[in-house]
Amino acid sequence: MSADGYSNLTQLKMTVNVRFVNNKKHADDFERRFTASAEYDASQQLNSVQEELVTQMIKDIVDQILNATVANW
């Protein structure tokens, strides 16, 4: 937090809705939201950090989805 009470960080958030259908065992089907976020220095422009942050968030969401789909195997 800065001296004037404002945050020095800005948060970027991404949410993906996934509908998973297991054609062999429908009991494992689910629909769920997966969310990832990343913070960056508020003095930076989003377009200067966006590509890196989005890449990190996509990797995080892919990991979350993978873990959710293989948890019952």
CNS distance restraints for C-alpha pairs under 8 A (distance, minus, plus):
assign (resid   1 and name CA) (resid   5 and name CA) 6.07 0.50 0.50
assign (resid   1 and name CA) (resid   6 and name CA) 5.76 0.50 0.50
assign (resid   1 and name CA) (resid   7 and name CA) 4.48 0.50 0.50
assign (resid   1 and name CA) (resid   8 and name CA) 5.51 0.50 0.50
assign (resid   2 and name CA) (resid   6 and name CA) 5.44 0.50 0.50
assign (resid   2 and name CA) (resid   7 and name CA) 5.97 0.50 0.50
assign (resid   2 and name CA) (resid   8 and name CA) 6.03 0.50 0.50
assign (resid   7 and name CA) (resid  42 and name CA) 7.56 0.50 0.50
assign (resid   8 and name CA) (resid  41 and name CA) 5.88 0.50 0.50
assign (resid   8 and name CA) (resid  42 and name CA) 5.25 0.50 0.50
assign (resid   8 and name CA) (resid  43 and name CA) 7.46 0.50 0.50
assign (resid   9 and name CA) (resid  39 and name CA) 6.07 0.50 0.50
assign (resid   9 and name CA) (resid  40 and name CA) 5.40 0.50 0.50
assign (resid   9 and name CA) (resid  41 and name CA) 4.58 0.50 0.50
assign (resid   9 and name CA) (resid  42 and name CA) 4.74 0.50 0.50
assign (resid  10 and name CA) (resid  39 and name CA) 5.43 0.50 0.50
assign (resid  10 and name CA) (resid  40 and name CA) 5.40 0.50 0.50
assign (resid  10 and name CA) (resid  41 and name CA) 6.17 0.50 0.50
assign (resid  10 and name CA) (resid  42 and name CA) 5.17 0.50 0.50
assign (resid  11 and name CA) (resid  37 and name CA) 6.69 0.50 0.50
assign (resid  11 and name CA) (resid  38 and name CA) 5.66 0.50 0.50
assign (resid  11 and name CA) (resid  39 and name CA) 4.31 0.50 0.50
assign (resid  11 and name CA) (resid  40 and name CA) 6.46 0.50 0.50
assign (resid  12 and name CA) (resid  37 and name CA) 5.53 0.50 0.50
assign (resid  12 and name CA) (resid  38 and name CA) 5.35 0.50 0.50
assign (resid  12 and name CA) (resid  39 and name CA) 6.17 0.50 0.50
assign (resid  12 and name CA) (resid  40 and name CA) 7.97 0.50 0.50
assign (resid  12 and name CA) (resid  53 and name CA) 7.95 0.50 0.50
assign (resid  13 and name CA) (resid  35 and name CA) 7.18 0.50 0.50
assign (resid  13 and name CA) (resid  36 and name CA) 5.87 0.50 0.50
assign (resid  13 and name CA) (resid  37 and name CA) 4.19 0.50 0.50
assign (resid  13 and name CA) (resid  38 and name CA) 6.52 0.50 0.50
assign (resid  14 and name CA) (resid  35 and name CA) 5.66 0.50 0.50
assign (resid  14 and name CA) (resid  36 and name CA) 5.46 0.50 0.50
assign (resid  14 and name CA) (resid  37 and name CA) 6.19 0.50 0.50
assign (resid  14 and name CA) (resid  57 and name CA) 7.07 0.50 0.50
assign (resid  15 and name CA) (resid  33 and name CA) 6.54 0.50 0.50
assign (resid  15 and name CA) (resid  34 and name CA) 5.61 0.50 0.50
assign (resid  15 and name CA) (resid  35 and name CA) 4.33 0.50 0.50
assign (resid  15 and name CA) (resid  36 and name CA) 6.59 0.50 0.50
assign (resid  16 and name CA) (resid  33 and name CA) 5.57 0.50 0.50
assign (resid  16 and name CA) (resid  34 and name CA) 5.33 0.50 0.50
assign (resid  16 and name CA) (resid  35 and name CA) 6.47 0.50 0.50
assign (resid  16 and name CA) (resid  61 and name CA) 7.89 0.50 0.50
assign (resid  17 and name CA) (resid  31 and name CA) 7.18 0.50 0.50
assign (resid  17 and name CA) (resid  32 and name CA) 5.78 0.50 0.50
assign (resid  17 and name CA) (resid  33 and name CA) 4.38 0.50 0.50
assign (resid  17 and name CA) (resid  34 and name CA) 6.42 0.50 0.50
assign (resid  18 and name CA) (resid  30 and name CA) 7.99 0.50 0.50
assign (resid  18 and name CA) (resid  31 and name CA) 5.53 0.50 0.50
assign (resid  18 and name CA) (resid  32 and name CA) 5.45 0.50 0.50
assign (resid  18 and name CA) (resid  33 and name CA) 6.16 0.50 0.50
assign (resid  18 and name CA) (resid  34 and name CA) 7.56 0.50 0.50
assign (resid  19 and name CA) (resid  29 and name CA) 7.68 0.50 0.50
assign (resid  19 and name CA) (resid  30 and name CA) 5.88 0.50 0.50
assign (resid  19 and name CA) (resid  31 and name CA) 4.19 0.50 0.50
assign (resid  19 and name CA) (resid  32 and name CA) 6.59 0.50 0.50
assign (resid  20 and name CA) (resid  29 and name CA) 5.42 0.50 0.50
assign (resid  20 and name CA) (resid  30 and name CA) 5.25 0.50 0.50
assign (resid  20 and name CA) (resid  31 and name CA) 6.09 0.50 0.50
assign (resid  20 and name CA) (resid  69 and name CA) 7.63 0.50 0.50
assign (resid  21 and name CA) (resid  26 and name CA) 6.71 0.50 0.50
assign (resid  21 and name CA) (resid  28 and name CA) 7.37 0.50 0.50
assign (resid  21 and name CA) (resid  29 and name CA) 4.68 0.50 0.50
assign (resid  21 and name CA) (resid  30 and name CA) 6.81 0.50 0.50
assign (resid  22 and name CA) (resid  26 and name CA) 5.32 0.50 0.50
assign (resid  22 and name CA) (resid  27 and name CA) 7.88 0.50 0.50
assign (resid  22 and name CA) (resid  28 and name CA) 6.14 0.50 0.50
assign (resid  22 and name CA) (resid  29 and name CA) 5.60 0.50 0.50
assign (resid  25 and name CA) (resid  29 and name CA) 7.71 0.50 0.50
assign (resid  28 and name CA) (resid  72 and name CA) 7.67 0.50 0.50
assign (resid  34 and name CA) (resid  61 and name CA) 6.17 0.50 0.50
assign (resid  34 and name CA) (resid  64 and name CA) 7.01 0.50 0.50
assign (resid  34 and name CA) (resid  65 and name CA) 7.30 0.50 0.50
assign (resid  35 and name CA) (resid  61 and name CA) 6.52 0.50 0.50
assign (resid  36 and name CA) (resid  57 and name CA) 5.36 0.50 0.50
assign (resid  36 and name CA) (resid  58 and name CA) 7.75 0.50 0.50
assign (resid  36 and name CA) (resid  60 and name CA) 6.46 0.50 0.50
assign (resid  36 and name CA) (resid  61 and name CA) 6.21 0.50 0.50
assign (resid  37 and name CA) (resid  57 and name CA) 6.31 0.50 0.50
assign (resid  38 and name CA) (resid  53 and name CA) 6.31 0.50 0.50
assign (resid  38 and name CA) (resid  56 and name CA) 8.00 0.50 0.50
assign (resid  38 and name CA) (resid  57 and name CA) 7.03 0.50 0.50
assign (resid  40 and name CA) (resid  44 and name CA) 7.36 0.50 0.50
assign (resid  40 and name CA) (resid  49 and name CA) 7.70 0.50 0.50
assign (resid  44 and name CA) (resid  48 and name CA) 6.99 0.50 0.50
assign (resid  44 and name CA) (resid  49 and name CA) 7.58 0.50 0.50
assign (resid  45 and name CA) (resid  49 and name CA) 7.08 0.50 0.50
assign (resid  46 and name CA) (resid  50 and name CA) 5.45 0.50 0.50
assign (resid  47 and name CA) (resid  51 and name CA) 7.60 0.50 0.50
assign (resid  49 and name CA) (resid  53 and name CA) 6.21 0.50 0.50
assign (resid  50 and name CA) (resid  54 and name CA) 5.87 0.50 0.50
assign (resid  51 and name CA) (resid  55 and name CA) 6.13 0.50 0.50
assign (resid  52 and name CA) (resid  56 and name CA) 6.32 0.50 0.50
assign (resid  53 and name CA) (resid  57 and name CA) 6.15 0.50 0.50
assign (resid  54 and name CA) (resid  58 and name CA) 6.03 0.50 0.50
assign (resid  55 and name CA) (resid  59 and name CA) 6.29 0.50 0.50
assign (resid  56 and name CA) (resid  60 and name CA) 6.28 0.50 0.50
assign (resid  57 and name CA) (resid  61 and name CA) 6.16 0.50 0.50
assign (resid  58 and name CA) (resid  62 and name CA) 6.03 0.50 0.50
assign (resid  59 and name CA) (resid  63 and name CA) 6.19 0.50 0.50
assign (resid  60 and name CA) (resid  64 and name CA) 6.26 0.50 0.50
assign (resid  61 and name CA) (resid  65 and name CA) 6.14 0.50 0.50
assign (resid  62 and name CA) (resid  66 and name CA) 6.07 0.50 0.50
assign (resid  63 and name CA) (resid  67 and name CA) 6.10 0.50 0.50
assign (resid  64 and name CA) (resid  68 and name CA) 6.17 0.50 0.50
assign (resid  65 and name CA) (resid  69 and name CA) 6.15 0.50 0.50
assign (resid  66 and name CA) (resid  70 and name CA) 6.19 0.50 0.50
assign (resid  67 and name CA) (resid  71 and name CA) 5.74 0.50 0.50
